[in-house]
Amino acid sequence: MKTLTATLKHEFMKVLPPTIFFFVILHIVVVVRSLMILGTGVSIPTSASVLVASLILGKAVLIADMLPFINRFPDKPLIWNVAWKTLMYAAVATVIHYLERLFESWRDTHSILQANVHLLAEMNWPRFWGVQIMLVTLIFNYCVIAELARVVGRRKLSSIFFGPIPQPAE
């Protein structure tokens, strides 16, 4: 039972940083989207849906990091892995963003095919790509921080960023 608890704690601690990061950035995206659609009558996601999305993205990052091809360039300069991971995570974010819009359209049409046709014809593409550009920029920042933490170590990076971490008294 101890190993199960230790494993669950370890997995929780690994999924916590990306989940918190995505929770914050998805709220930024929601605020920007709401400002862009203010007065149009279009509904915006709630904090609960942002929480679910950030949990999904946090777990997706954890799973993706276990895949052998995600860390393709460990011995090259950090920009290689940062660019590669940004590309991978951004592709997933684009699909999720599109599926979110497709779900909203499906609720109106009750047919995936009709919803997709309607969405492709009626979507505000400049706004969609504007949100995507913002997401890619934020994902890039996440990848930079994650790669620095991988190379330098989480404790060292935290110490550099926040100052020395007090050691517990024995």
Secondary structure as GFF3:
##gff-version 3
##sequence-region A 1 170
A	DSSP	alpha_helix	2	36	.	.	.	ID=ss1
A	DSSP	alpha_helix	47	66	.	.	.	ID=ss2
A	DSSP	alpha_helix	78	109	.	.	.	ID=ss3
A	DSSP	alpha_helix	112	122	.	.	.	ID=ss4
A	DSSP	alpha_helix	125	152	.	.	.	ID=ss5
A	DSSP	alpha_helix	154	162	.	.	.	ID=ss6
###
